[in-house]
Amino acid sequence: MHRHLKLFDYTLLKRYMAKGEISWKSSFEDGRKRQAYAKKIGRNWRFFDREKRYDNWEPVLKPEFDDWMELLDGVDRRVHRRLLQPQDADRLRQKIKELFPGVDVPKPS
């Protein structure tokens, strides 16, 4: 990829680059299939969904609790594989607790 970088430099670059998106599949309330993803921008997560592969991604302004839990599952898996930092999962859990008070958010496994 970056032939001019030494191995050490590339390792640092890879570690601090954007980690991409976390995606999942689910269903709309009426039973239609749904594709969704969340993208981390700064410390915030932006959610998007669409029905079919070639449809445009539409922003989800108020993600449901299930979307947040799918995102948390994806973040926990990436923390386990050392693609994200444990602090990312902790911040996400705190955000979910703020948005959905009284809901039990599972601890990392």
C-alpha positions as CSV (number, residue, x, y, z in Angstrom):
1,M,0.0,0.0,0.0
2,H,2.5,2.6,1.2
3,R,5.8,1.4,-0.2
4,H,7.7,4.4,1.1
5,L,6.8,3.7,4.7
6,K,8.8,1.4,6.9
7,L,7.1,-1.5,8.6
8,F,7.0,0.3,11.9
9,D,5.5,3.4,10.4
10,Y,2.9,1.4,8.5
11,T,1.9,-0.4,11.8
12,L,1.3,3.0,13.4
13,L,-0.6,4.3,10.4
14,K,-2.8,1.3,10.3
15,R,-3.5,1.5,14.1
16,Y,-4.7,5.1,14.0
17,M,-6.5,5.2,10.6
18,A,-10.3,5.3,10.5
19,K,-11.6,1.9,11.2
20,G,-14.5,2.0,8.7
21,E,-18.0,1.0,9.4
22,I,-19.9,-1.6,11.3
23,S,-22.8,-3.1,9.4
24,W,-25.6,-5.5,10.1
25,K,-28.9,-6.8,8.6
26,S,-32.3,-6.7,10.2
27,S,-35.9,-6.0,9.3
28,F,-38.1,-3.0,9.2
29,E,-41.2,-2.9,11.4
30,D,-43.4,-4.1,8.5
31,G,-41.1,-7.2,7.8
32,R,-39.1,-5.9,4.9
33,K,-35.4,-6.7,4.9
34,R,-33.1,-3.9,6.0
35,Q,-29.4,-3.2,5.7
36,A,-27.8,-0.9,8.2
37,Y,-24.5,0.5,9.2
38,A,-22.9,2.9,11.6
39,K,-19.9,5.1,11.0
40,K,-17.8,6.7,13.7
41,I,-17.1,10.4,13.1
42,G,-15.0,11.8,15.8
43,R,-16.6,10.4,19.0
44,N,-20.1,10.3,17.5
45,W,-21.8,7.4,15.6
46,R,-23.9,8.1,12.5
47,F,-26.4,5.5,11.5
48,F,-27.7,4.7,7.9
49,D,-30.0,2.2,6.4
50,R,-31.5,1.0,3.1
51,E,-33.8,-1.7,1.9
52,K,-32.0,-3.1,-1.2
53,R,-28.4,-3.3,-2.3
54,Y,-28.7,-0.5,-4.9
55,D,-30.9,1.8,-2.9
56,N,-29.3,5.0,-1.5
57,W,-28.2,5.0,2.1
58,E,-30.5,7.1,4.2
59,P,-29.5,8.7,7.5
60,V,-31.2,7.4,10.6
61,L,-31.7,10.4,12.9
62,K,-33.0,8.6,15.9
63,P,-31.7,5.0,15.9
64,E,-33.6,2.5,17.9
65,F,-32.3,0.6,20.9
66,D,-31.8,-2.5,18.8
67,D,-29.5,-0.6,16.4
68,W,-27.4,0.6,19.3
69,M,-27.1,-3.0,20.6
70,E,-26.0,-4.3,17.1
71,L,-23.4,-1.5,17.0
72,L,-22.2,-2.4,20.5
73,D,-21.9,-6.0,19.5
74,G,-19.8,-5.0,16.5
75,V,-17.6,-2.7,18.6
76,D,-17.0,-5.4,21.2
77,R,-15.9,-7.9,18.5
78,R,-13.5,-5.3,17.1
79,V,-12.1,-4.5,20.5
80,H,-11.5,-8.3,21.0
81,R,-9.6,-8.4,17.7
82,R,-7.7,-5.2,18.7
83,L,-9.2,-3.1,15.8
84,L,-10.8,-0.7,18.3
85,Q,-9.7,0.5,21.7
86,P,-11.6,-0.6,24.9
87,Q,-12.3,3.0,25.6
88,D,-14.5,3.1,22.4
89,A,-16.7,0.4,23.8
90,D,-16.9,2.1,27.2
91,R,-17.9,5.4,25.6
92,L,-20.5,3.7,23.5
93,R,-22.0,1.9,26.6
94,Q,-22.1,5.3,28.3
95,K,-23.9,6.9,25.3
96,I,-26.5,4.1,25.3
97,K,-27.1,4.5,29.0
98,E,-27.7,8.3,28.4
99,L,-30.1,7.7,25.5
100,F,-32.0,4.8,27.1
101,P,-32.0,5.4,30.9
102,G,-33.1,2.4,32.9
103,V,-32.1,-0.1,30.3
104,D,-29.5,-2.7,31.2
105,V,-26.5,-2.5,28.9
106,P,-24.6,-5.8,28.9
107,K,-21.0,-5.8,30.1
108,P,-18.2,-6.8,27.8
109,S,-17.5,-10.5,27.7
